[in-house]
Amino acid sequence: MGLFRRNTSKRKRDSRIPLLRDLTSRLSPKPGTVVYDCGSSDGVAVGLKDTKEIAIADLTMKAGGVFPKHCHDSIEFVILYSGEAVIETECGEIFLEVGKVTEMKPGAEHNLVAITDIGIIAIVVPKDEGFPDVT
């Protein structure tokens, strides 16, 4: 038996919660960059890898920014590499720690609150629409 167990269950997504692709507010003039409206701060995502199997993005956001509630059709892994942040879910708050991996199941509603200026690596498998394309 391996270290990881594949979760094949898929939650039914609440259609009232937008998918990530619905939150993309504008494309940056810089290729491979998407800007999201996060209230008092923009969330800026730079594409690092982009295939149909996987997408990886580097998201930065200023303190006080709130990435709006959304969900994905894909599994998402979030790695905080700087700052302090909280993911709010329907089951409670997840305080992110630098270097720890947080998994969001497909269909899980969540938003992200930047307590301080933050840097996050977000990985979705397979690629989810709304992630920046790498050019």
Secondary structure, DSSP 8 states (H G I E B T S, - for coil): --S-----------TTS-BGGGTEEEE-SSTTEEEEEETTEEEEEEEEEE-SS-EEEEEEE-TT-EEEEEB-SSEEEEEEEES-EEEEETTEEEEE-TT-EEEE-TT--EEEEESSSEEEEEEEES--TTS----
